[in-house]
Amino acid sequence: MTSATVFAQKSVDAQITDLIKRDNTLLTEKDTSLKLTEAQEAKVREIYKELVVVLDKAPKSKKKQQEFEKTVLPKREETLNAVLSLLTPKQLEAYNTNGIH
């Protein structure tokens, strides 16, 4: 692996970790027992990996805002739905109460 590839992978991993931390913060705001389980976190990590790859490849310039939205918004919606489908009813309630939709 080249150093650029290793750096890119570390960046992806860091972004995924941040997203999972955000989810756990939303889930555990009132009840720490609602934290993602190890099994859920492993699945969520794979789901977020796909999103981060799309985000990294998406155009970033203001001129290409429409292209960015066309590329990223459907993937974000798909990702959110996939993550929510993994949550228990109590976790889902906490996420819906504290989350951003």
C-alpha positions as CSV (number, residue, x, y, z in Angstrom):
1,M,0.0,0.0,0.0
2,T,1.3,3.5,-0.8
3,S,1.4,6.1,1.9
4,A,-1.4,8.0,0.0
5,T,-3.6,5.0,0.2
6,V,-2.9,4.5,3.9
7,F,-3.6,8.2,4.6
8,A,-6.9,8.0,2.6
9,Q,-7.9,4.8,4.5
10,K,-7.1,6.5,7.8
11,S,-9.2,9.5,6.8
12,V,-12.2,7.2,5.9
13,D,-11.8,5.4,9.1
14,A,-11.8,8.6,11.1
15,Q,-14.9,9.9,9.4
16,I,-16.7,6.6,10.1
17,T,-15.7,6.7,13.7
18,D,-17.0,10.3,14.0
19,L,-20.3,9.3,12.5
20,I,-20.6,6.3,14.9
21,K,-19.7,8.5,17.9
22,R,-22.4,11.0,16.8
23,D,-25.0,8.2,16.6
24,N,-24.0,6.9,20.1
25,T,-24.3,10.4,21.5
26,L,-27.8,10.7,20.1
27,L,-28.8,7.3,21.4
28,T,-27.4,7.6,24.9
29,E,-28.4,11.1,25.7
30,K,-30.9,9.9,28.3
31,D,-30.1,6.2,28.6
32,T,-26.6,4.9,28.2
33,S,-27.8,1.3,27.7
34,L,-29.0,2.3,24.2
35,K,-25.5,2.5,22.8
36,L,-24.9,0.6,19.6
37,T,-23.9,-3.0,20.3
38,E,-20.7,-4.4,18.8
39,A,-22.7,-6.2,16.1
40,Q,-24.7,-3.1,15.3
41,E,-21.5,-1.0,15.2
42,A,-19.8,-3.4,12.8
43,K,-22.8,-3.2,10.4
44,V,-23.1,0.6,10.7
45,R,-19.4,0.9,10.1
46,E,-19.8,-0.8,6.7
47,I,-22.9,1.3,5.8
48,Y,-21.0,4.5,6.7
49,K,-18.0,3.4,4.7
50,E,-20.1,3.4,1.5
51,L,-21.3,6.9,2.3
52,V,-17.9,8.3,3.1
53,V,-16.5,7.0,-0.2
54,V,-19.4,8.7,-2.1
55,L,-18.7,11.9,-0.1
56,D,-15.0,11.8,-0.9
57,K,-15.7,11.4,-4.6
58,A,-18.4,14.0,-4.8
59,P,-17.6,17.4,-6.3
60,K,-16.9,20.0,-3.7
61,S,-17.0,23.3,-5.6
62,K,-19.9,25.7,-5.3
63,K,-20.3,25.6,-9.1
64,K,-21.1,21.9,-8.8
65,Q,-23.5,22.1,-5.9
66,Q,-26.3,20.7,-7.9
67,E,-24.2,17.7,-9.0
68,F,-23.1,17.2,-5.4
69,E,-26.7,17.1,-4.2
70,K,-27.7,14.8,-6.9
71,T,-24.9,12.4,-6.0
72,V,-24.9,12.7,-2.2
73,L,-28.4,13.3,-1.0
74,P,-29.9,10.0,-2.2
75,K,-26.9,8.1,-0.7
76,R,-27.4,10.0,2.6
77,E,-31.1,9.0,2.7
78,E,-30.2,5.4,1.8
79,T,-27.6,5.4,4.6
80,L,-29.9,6.8,7.2
81,N,-32.6,4.3,6.4
82,A,-30.1,1.4,6.5
83,V,-28.8,2.5,9.9
84,L,-32.3,3.1,11.3
85,S,-33.3,-0.4,10.2
86,L,-30.6,-1.9,12.5
87,L,-31.8,-0.1,15.7
88,T,-34.0,-1.7,18.3
89,P,-37.3,0.0,19.0
90,K,-36.0,1.8,22.1
91,Q,-32.9,2.9,20.2
92,L,-35.1,4.1,17.3
93,E,-37.2,6.1,19.7
94,A,-34.1,7.8,21.2
95,Y,-32.7,8.5,17.8
96,N,-36.0,10.0,16.5
97,T,-36.2,12.1,19.7
98,N,-32.6,13.4,19.6
99,G,-31.5,12.9,16.0
100,I,-31.4,15.1,13.0
101,H,-33.6,14.1,10.1
